[in-house]
Amino acid sequence: MNEFNLEIGAGLGAFTGKAWRIGLMGYSAKSENVLLCVAALKQALNNS
């Protein structure tokens, strides 16, 4: 959140602890937002 100004939610129900929820629908589904999200995930996974 602090580094990329993105928020990713935890899975719900049967997916609790197994999946992430990424909301890229409607206005948020612009290509630059999708690319930012993918870049942030890539960096976060490489740093873990």
C-alpha positions as CSV (number, residue, x, y, z in Angstrom):
1,M,0.0,0.0,0.0
2,N,2.7,2.5,0.9
3,E,5.0,1.8,-2.0
4,F,2.5,1.3,-4.9
5,N,-0.7,2.8,-3.5
6,L,-2.4,-0.5,-4.3
7,E,-4.5,-2.7,-1.9
8,I,-4.9,-6.4,-2.5
9,G,-7.6,-8.2,-0.4
10,A,-7.4,-11.7,1.1
11,G,-9.4,-14.6,-0.2
12,L,-12.9,-15.1,1.2
13,G,-14.8,-18.3,2.3
14,A,-13.1,-21.4,0.9
15,F,-10.3,-19.3,-0.5
16,T,-9.2,-17.8,2.8
17,G,-5.5,-18.0,3.0
18,K,-5.3,-19.6,-0.5
19,A,-5.9,-16.7,-2.9
20,W,-5.7,-12.9,-3.3
21,R,-8.5,-10.7,-4.5
22,I,-7.4,-8.0,-7.0
23,G,-10.2,-5.6,-8.1
24,L,-9.4,-4.4,-11.6
25,M,-12.9,-3.8,-13.0
26,G,-14.6,-0.9,-14.6
27,Y,-12.6,2.3,-14.4
28,S,-9.8,0.5,-12.6
29,A,-9.3,-1.9,-15.5
30,K,-7.3,0.6,-17.5
31,S,-4.1,-0.9,-19.0
32,E,-1.8,1.3,-16.9
33,N,-3.5,0.1,-13.7
34,V,-3.2,-3.5,-14.7
35,L,0.5,-3.1,-15.6
36,L,1.1,-1.3,-12.3
37,C,-0.5,-4.2,-10.4
38,V,1.5,-6.8,-12.3
39,A,4.7,-4.9,-11.7
40,A,4.0,-4.5,-8.0
41,L,3.2,-8.2,-7.6
42,K,6.4,-9.2,-9.5
43,Q,8.5,-6.9,-7.3
44,A,6.8,-8.1,-4.1
45,L,7.2,-11.8,-5.0
46,N,10.9,-11.3,-5.9
47,N,11.5,-9.6,-2.5
48,S,9.9,-12.4,-0.5
